[in-house]
Amino acid sequence: FIRAKNMIKLYNLNTQRLWDTLGVFTSAGCIIHCLLLPFAFTVIPGLTLIDPENETVHILLACSALILTTIALVKGYKHHRSRIPALIGISGLAMIWGAFFVGEPHWLESATVSCGALLVAIAHFYNHRIERH
């Protein structure tokens, strides 16, 4: 019976680690997309076929960040009861979603999303760190 409880704890810890890892990679994807894609447009002429005004990628990344962050931080909170990762994550998500309303200039939108994605990644790192202890 005790062994089964330990197995469940290990499973919960591993799934928590998975959610936080996915959240960090999604945040990194946002940052890479925002910071490197404009440079790639100037260096690789074939990329001009991609419409930079298409919001589909932005909406998919923002929705992924929202879902992954919510799941990871709620699961983490249930375990460690610390609100700090949630506050950092909510701030980052607010910046990511708020960037949709910034619009022009494009550099400001990219900077806002990048800062928000960085905050979300920090929230996942912190959530994972206190989850282990």
Solvent accessible surface area in square Angstrom, and as a share of the most:
residue,aa,sasa,rsa
1,F,190,0.79
2,I,130,0.66
3,R,181,0.66
4,A,54,0.42
5,K,111,0.47
6,N,85,0.44
7,M,109,0.49
8,I,106,0.54
9,K,140,0.59
10,L,98,0.49
11,Y,146,0.55
12,N,71,0.36
13,L,48,0.24
14,N,65,0.33
15,T,26,0.15
16,Q,4,0.02
17,R,93,0.34
18,L,96,0.48
19,W,66,0.23
20,D,4,0.02
21,T,56,0.33
22,L,70,0.35
23,G,2,0.02
24,V,30,0.17
25,F,140,0.58
26,T,21,0.12
27,S,1,0.01
28,A,37,0.28
29,G,28,0.27
30,C,4,0.02
31,I,40,0.20
32,I,99,0.50
33,H,40,0.18
34,C,15,0.09
35,L,85,0.42
36,L,101,0.50
37,L,47,0.23
38,P,56,0.35
39,F,138,0.58
40,A,25,0.19
41,F,39,0.16
42,T,114,0.66
43,V,113,0.65
44,I,91,0.46
45,P,104,0.65
46,G,47,0.45
47,L,39,0.20
48,T,96,0.56
49,L,164,0.82
50,I,86,0.44
51,D,82,0.42
52,P,73,0.46
53,E,125,0.56
54,N,79,0.41
55,E,69,0.31
56,T,74,0.43
57,V,72,0.41
58,H,33,0.15
59,I,83,0.42
60,L,112,0.56
61,L,41,0.20
62,A,1,0.01
63,C,48,0.29
64,S,43,0.28
65,A,3,0.02
66,L,76,0.38
67,I,99,0.50
68,L,24,0.12
69,T,2,0.01
70,T,66,0.39
71,I,57,0.29
72,A,0,0.00
73,L,13,0.07
74,V,73,0.42
75,K,70,0.30
76,G,0,0.00
77,Y,68,0.26
78,K,137,0.58
79,H,112,0.50
80,H,38,0.17
81,R,158,0.58
82,S,27,0.18
83,R,168,0.61
84,I,88,0.44
85,P,2,0.01
86,A,26,0.20
87,L,111,0.55
88,I,41,0.21
89,G,0,0.00
90,I,109,0.55
91,S,53,0.34
92,G,0,0.00
93,L,18,0.09
94,A,62,0.48
95,M,63,0.28
96,I,7,0.03
97,W,80,0.28
98,G,28,0.27
99,A,1,0.01
100,F,62,0.26
101,F,183,0.76
102,V,50,0.29
103,G,30,0.29
104,E,133,0.59
105,P,57,0.36
106,H,87,0.39
107,W,174,0.61
108,L,69,0.35
109,E,21,0.09
110,S,13,0.08
111,A,40,0.31
112,T,26,0.15
113,V,21,0.12
114,S,12,0.08
115,C,66,0.39
116,G,0,0.00
117,A,0,0.00
118,L,95,0.47
119,L,55,0.28
120,V,1,0.00
121,A,10,0.08
122,I,76,0.38
123,A,0,0.00
124,H,0,0.00
125,F,122,0.51
126,Y,63,0.24
127,N,0,0.00
128,H,40,0.18
129,R,142,0.52
130,I,35,0.18
131,E,11,0.05
132,R,137,0.50
133,H,155,0.69
